[in-house]
């Protein structure tokens, strides 16, 4: 599996670098197969630019219409060897203010995740087996925050069609490693390599979650999903997420992605 991933990534990077026009030109090239499509999705969705900063609002909405808000700052930085770091600081509501979340993502082993809860003065490590749990009560999971390894699923192209006004590839992903789903079907925009819709099925083959990209804008030359929704198809509960003040390549320092800053968040970046 790791050999397969390495070959896909190497081919992807070499093609990216060699083509005149770089990334823009590559987007127009036909992919070799499902693994390459998913590799491009991961690049476009989780890793554009060298780093990223955004103010994020999560609205948790019950089937009856009751709402709860989460206001946070998200920081992300790409490393030089395929690794990534994420730092999230919660501003509101009051019961989670000051809570921080750190992800150290690696290409060939389980991610490291820590959550600091100021009310308890406790740093909790999120085990790999818990990556499919709800992220702060939302319909998104911890894994949705930083992405899932390409080789954790078996990917197959199921066709092409128009979806939500976009020309899309249809890619089915069968879970090979622990996940909250057994199968996912995604519609990938050919122009941006971003998912415009995803359907998640449980072990009984029943639909239980729906993801939609509700707004895509170009920010700093990078197509970016600025509004997205995850809905639980069984309970009717949904989470709407809005990314505001998105900025790429802002020079976030590597040192802030450490356990020390869980308790002492970098004020410069979270205001």
KADA-V820956 format. One record per residue. RES is the residue in one letter. PHI is phi in degrees with one decimal (999 if undefined). PSI is psi in whole degrees, 0 to 359 (none if undefined). D_CENTER is the distance of its C-alpha to the mean C-alpha in whole Angstrom. Layout:
RES:PHI:PSI:D_CENTER ; RES:PHI:PSI:D_CENTER
This chain:
X:999:318:22 ; X:-66.9:326:21 ; X:-63.7:317:24 ; X:-60.6:313:22 ; X:-60.8:316:19 ; X:-61.6:317:21 ; X:-64.9:319:23 ; X:-63.2:313:20 ; X:-65.6:317:18 ; X:-61.3:313:22 ; X:-62.2:320:23 ; X:-62.8:312:20 ; X:-67.2:317:20 ; X:-63.1:318:24 ; X:-65.4:318:24 ; X:-56.7:314:22 ; X:-75.5:327:24 ; X:-82.7:334:27 ; X:-74.6:137:27 ; X:-60.4:134:29 ; X:91.5:353:27 ; X:57.1:228:24 ; X:-55.0:317:20 ; X:-60.5:317:22 ; X:-66.2:322:24 ; X:-64.2:324:22 ; X:-58.9:334:20 ; X:-84.9:349:23 ; X:-81.6:143:24 ; X:-70.9:134:24 ; X:-72.8:157:21 ; X:-77.2:332:23 ; X:177.4:188:21 ; X:-61.3:318:19 ; X:-61.6:320:17 ; X:-68.8:322:17 ; X:-59.2:312:16 ; X:-65.3:323:13 ; X:-61.5:320:13 ; X:-70.0:323:13 ; X:-60.3:314:10 ; X:-61.9:322:8 ; X:-66.1:314:10 ; X:-71.1:324:10 ; X:-86.2:317:6 ; X:-109.3:349:5 ; X:-138.1:24:9 ; X:-67.1:144:11 ; X:72.1:179:14 ; X:-83.2:330:16 ; X:-156.5:175:14 ; X:-154.7:145:13 ; X:-133.2:138:14 ; X:-153.1:151:13 ; X:-97.2:128:15 ; X:-122.6:133:13 ; X:-115.5:124:15 ; X:-109.0:128:14 ; X:-114.1:115:17 ; X:-94.0:120:18 ; X:-122.7:122:21 ; X:-76.2:169:23 ; X:-61.1:332:25 ; X:-86.6:357:28 ; X:98.7:358:26 ; X:-67.8:141:26 ; X:-121.4:143:23 ; X:-131.4:141:22 ; X:-110.5:149:20 ; X:-131.8:122:17 ; X:-114.3:124:17 ; X:-147.8:162:15 ; X:-110.0:133:15 ; X:-114.6:130:12 ; X:-119.2:140:12 ; X:-141.1:140:11 ; X:-136.6:135:13 ; X:-92.0:135:13 ; X:-86.3:183:16 ; X:-91.3:346:19 ; X:-113.3:24:19 ; X:93.2:355:15 ; X:-83.0:163:14 ; X:-139.8:157:12 ; X:-130.8:140:12 ; X:-126.4:141:11 ; X:-135.2:128:13 ; X:-125.7:132:13 ; X:-119.9:131:17 ; X:-96.4:125:18 ; X:-92.5:318:21 ; X:-144.6:158:21 ; X:-74.8:180:23 ; X:-58.9:327:26 ; X:-73.4:348:25 ; X:-119.6:3:22 ; X:-58.3:131:23 ; X:90.8:352:22 ; X:-70.2:141:20 ; X:-130.6:154:17 ; X:-137.0:129:14 ; X:-123.6:133:14 ; X:-126.0:128:12 ; X:-112.6:110:13 ; X:-103.6:132:12 ; X:-121.4:149:14 ; X:-77.0:340:15 ; X:-128.4:17:18 ; X:-158.6:173:17 ; X:-60.6:146:16 ; X:-69.1:154:13 ; X:-101.1:130:15 ; X:-134.3:134:14 ; X:-131.8:144:17 ; X:-126.5:124:17 ; X:-101.6:125:21 ; X:-111.0:103:22 ; X:-63.5:329:25 ; X:-62.0:331:27 ; X:-105.0:355:28 ; X:50.9:47:28 ; X:-129.5:132:26 ; X:-99.9:121:23 ; X:-111.2:130:21 ; X:-85.6:132:20 ; X:-91.3:112:17 ; X:-68.4:154:18 ; X:-56.6:325:16 ; X:-69.6:345:18 ; X:-98.1:7:16 ; X:-65.4:341:13 ; X:-91.8:4:13 ; X:-75.7:160:15 ; X:-61.4:138:14 ; X:-89.5:112:12 ; X:43.7:45:15 ; X:79.7:5:17 ; X:-89.1:180:14 ; X:-85.8:355:13 ; X:-88.8:155:10 ; X:-106.0:171:10 ; X:-56.8:322:9 ; X:-67.0:329:7 ; X:-64.4:333:5 ; X:-63.9:315:4 ; X:-116.7:357:4 ; X:97.9:171:4 ; X:-122.4:141:8 ; X:-61.7:141:11 ; X:-54.8:317:13 ; X:-81.0:2:16 ; X:-78.4:347:15 ; X:-130.1:160:16 ; X:-103.1:122:18 ; X:-105.8:141:18 ; X:-140.4:134:20 ; X:-80.6:124:21 ; X:-102.5:357:23 ; X:145.1:194:24 ; X:-139.7:145:23 ; X:-167.8:168:24 ; X:-78.8:134:23 ; X:-144.3:125:20 ; X:53.3:38:20 ; X:79.0:10:22 ; X:-121.0:146:20 ; X:-77.6:120:22 ; X:-128.6:151:19 ; X:-86.5:144:19 ; X:-103.6:118:19 ; X:-121.3:126:17 ; X:-101.2:134:17 ; X:-121.5:118:16 ; X:-95.5:125:18 ; X:-65.5:127:17 ; X:-107.3:341:19 ; X:-120.3:171:17 ; X:-53.1:133:17 ; X:-157.1:166:15 ; X:-81.3:352:15 ; X:-128.2:161:16 ; X:-99.5:333:18 ; X:-150.9:142:17 ; X:-130.4:137:15 ; X:-115.9:125:16 ; X:-123.4:142:14 ; X:-105.1:116:15 ; X:-106.6:120:14 ; X:-63.2:122:16 ; X:-64.2:332:18 ; X:-80.1:327:19 ; X:-117.5:346:15 ; X:64.8:23:13 ; X:-100.5:145:11 ; X:-74.6:128:11 ; X:-95.4:339:13 ; X:-159.1:144:14 ; X:-139.8:137:13 ; X:-117.2:129:15 ; X:-110.0:134:15 ; X:-119.3:143:19 ; X:-85.3:186:20 ; X:-66.9:342:23 ; X:-90.2:2:25 ; X:81.0:13:24 ; X:-96.1:139:23 ; X:-64.5:130:21 ; X:-132.7:346:19 ; X:-144.8:147:16 ; X:-132.1:127:15 ; X:-109.4:137:12 ; X:-133.6:141:13 ; X:-92.3:106:12 ; X:-87.4:340:15 ; X:-153.4:130:15 ; X:-122.9:125:15 ; X:-127.1:154:16 ; X:-89.5:124:17 ; X:-125.5:119:17 ; X:57.6:32:19 ; X:85.2:3:19 ; X:-116.4:118:15 ; X:-58.1:130:14 ; X:-135.4:131:11 ; X:-78.8:106:10 ; X:-95.2:344:12 ; X:-136.7:132:13 ; X:-147.4:155:11 ; X:-135.6:138:13 ; X:-120.4:124:12 ; X:-119.4:136:16 ; X:-83.5:111:18 ; X:-69.3:342:20 ; X:-91.8:323:23 ; X:-100.2:340:23 ; X:85.8:354:22 ; X:-71.0:144:20 ; X:-143.0:159:17 ; X:-126.2:122:15 ; X:-104.3:132:14 ; X:-123.7:132:12 ; X:-121.4:127:14 ; X:-99.1:122:13 ; X:-122.3:160:16 ; X:51.4:41:18 ; X:-72.2:133:15 ; X:-142.6:136:16 ; X:-109.5:156:16 ; X:55.2:52:18 ; X:-99.6:359:19 ; X:84.7:37:21 ; X:-67.9:131:19 ; X:-75.4:144:21 ; X:-64.7:329:20 ; X:-66.2:338:22 ; X:-73.8:346:20 ; X:-90.0:66:17 ; X:-144.7:163:20 ; X:-60.9:329:21 ; X:-56.6:318:24 ; X:-79.3:353:22 ; X:-61.7:318:21 ; X:-89.2:336:24 ; X:-126.0:74:25 ; X:-61.1:147:22 ; X:-72.7:99:22 ; X:-56.5:327:24 ; X:-58.0:326:24 ; X:-99.3:347:20 ; X:-110.0:3:20 ; X:-66.8:none:23
